[in-house]
Amino acid sequence: MPEVLANATEAVISKWLIKEGDLFTLGQAIAEVETEKALVEVPAETAGILGKYLAQDGAFVQVGAPIAILLAAGEGQTEIDALMAEAGSTVAAAPVAAPVVETPAPVAAPVAVATPASKNTDHGDRLFISPLSRRLAKENGLDAHSIQGTGPDGRIIRRDVEAAIAGKSSAVKAVPVVIPAGSFTDIPHSGMRKAIARRLTESKTTVPHFYLSAPVLADDMLNFRTKYNEWAPKKVSVTDLILKTVAASFVDVPQANVIWTDTALRLFSDVDISIAVATDNGLITPVVRGINHMSLAQLNISTSDLIDRARNGRLKQNEIEGGSFSVTNLGMYGTDEFSAILNPPQSAILAVGGAKQKPVVIDGEIKIGSVINFTVSVDHRAIDGAVAAQWLAAFVKRFENPFWLAI
């Protein structure tokens, strides 16, 4: 089981994408793994043959535990038996689940198998349900306690919720919401919420932040967007324009496109930027790669796709990793100005407020203009104050003078 999410200790085999005995190629997706944040496709690290599953669909498996036997060309059952015997003790220690009842499959003797429970009530009031399944049930108005689980130990997995939605499960019934006595309701932490808390606490307590702010006159950029969208086949957003300006500013000040590591500053030649996306379960930051090589139209297609799949829990592993910089935009919620917390190991994050009509001085005269407040939070270990100031000045100059976008 790969560590598909930083610091994760276990993940769920949501679905095998190839069958036992099938050939696969380098980089081909062989399984879908469910993490705290997304449904991730696991690519093959080499070409070969999938000899045998060691973990069935729906199984919770510790990171690093074996989930399958992969064979080279010409190998077969003899090698499977030898590998099963060799790895027997390791496999037995892993939480490998039995096949789902609807599609039984034989399991070799050395593999420890957990028998699916008939109900999801083995541990008191605790409900065993995967994070994506919980969200799917909530979105469709289903009470998760009333859904029959077919995963390991009766755990509710995605297909159980989908069956309930389709009316295939007779166990689904309406349960009234009971508000506990008093003026509050405790909402248990989801896996994503715990991950967000852990990462942000780590960032705020171990990374030396400093902040730079600038009010930016946005009229020309907003007018450029209006004119561009009159002719473009697909309309671009203000966030697209901000991402493009961020990327161009790294071309102006390349020494800011770095992250801190224990042994060196890592300087990037391309610009990969994370965009903060609000979902029902919390914040997730997919990475848009190579923005410095994209046109506005290409950038819009890429960001729209990532945002849509982020909100539907369909991001791939490599789409939530990497990047040196993040952009978070709360302007659409009416926020005027704010400071954001860094997303380690990235070295900076740009917080974007809403466009507000304010009095501004232009050529010695007071006029009314659209102003956006930008605040960049910076890791002082990786980027000095002067470098950060140069980068922000480059960003302001380009955002206030968008004609470079037409060059």
Secondary structure as GFF3:
##gff-version 3
##sequence-region A 1 407
A	DSSP	beta_strand	10	16	.	.	.	ID=ss1
A	DSSP	beta_strand	23	24	.	.	.	ID=ss2
A	DSSP	beta_strand	29	34	.	.	.	ID=ss3
A	DSSP	beta_strand	39	43	.	.	.	ID=ss4
A	DSSP	beta_strand	48	53	.	.	.	ID=ss5
A	DSSP	beta_strand	60	62	.	.	.	ID=ss6
A	DSSP	beta_strand	68	71	.	.	.	ID=ss7
A	DSSP	alpha_helix	77	86	.	.	.	ID=ss8
A	DSSP	alpha_helix	88	93	.	.	.	ID=ss9
A	DSSP	alpha_helix	131	139	.	.	.	ID=ss10
A	DSSP	three_ten_helix	144	146	.	.	.	ID=ss11
A	DSSP	three_ten_helix	152	154	.	.	.	ID=ss12
A	DSSP	alpha_helix	158	165	.	.	.	ID=ss13
A	DSSP	alpha_helix	191	206	.	.	.	ID=ss14
A	DSSP	beta_strand	209	217	.	.	.	ID=ss15
A	DSSP	alpha_helix	219	231	.	.	.	ID=ss16
A	DSSP	alpha_helix	238	252	.	.	.	ID=ss17
A	DSSP	three_ten_helix	254	256	.	.	.	ID=ss18
A	DSSP	beta_strand	258	260	.	.	.	ID=ss19
A	DSSP	beta_strand	265	267	.	.	.	ID=ss20
A	DSSP	beta_strand	273	275	.	.	.	ID=ss21
A	DSSP	beta_strand	277	279	.	.	.	ID=ss22
A	DSSP	beta_strand	282	284	.	.	.	ID=ss23
A	DSSP	beta_strand	287	288	.	.	.	ID=ss24
A	DSSP	three_ten_helix	291	293	.	.	.	ID=ss25
A	DSSP	alpha_helix	296	311	.	.	.	ID=ss26
A	DSSP	three_ten_helix	317	320	.	.	.	ID=ss27
A	DSSP	beta_strand	325	329	.	.	.	ID=ss28
A	DSSP	three_ten_helix	331	333	.	.	.	ID=ss29
A	DSSP	beta_strand	348	352	.	.	.	ID=ss30
A	DSSP	beta_strand	356	362	.	.	.	ID=ss31
A	DSSP	beta_strand	365	379	.	.	.	ID=ss32
A	DSSP	alpha_helix	385	400	.	.	.	ID=ss33
A	DSSP	three_ten_helix	402	406	.	.	.	ID=ss34
###
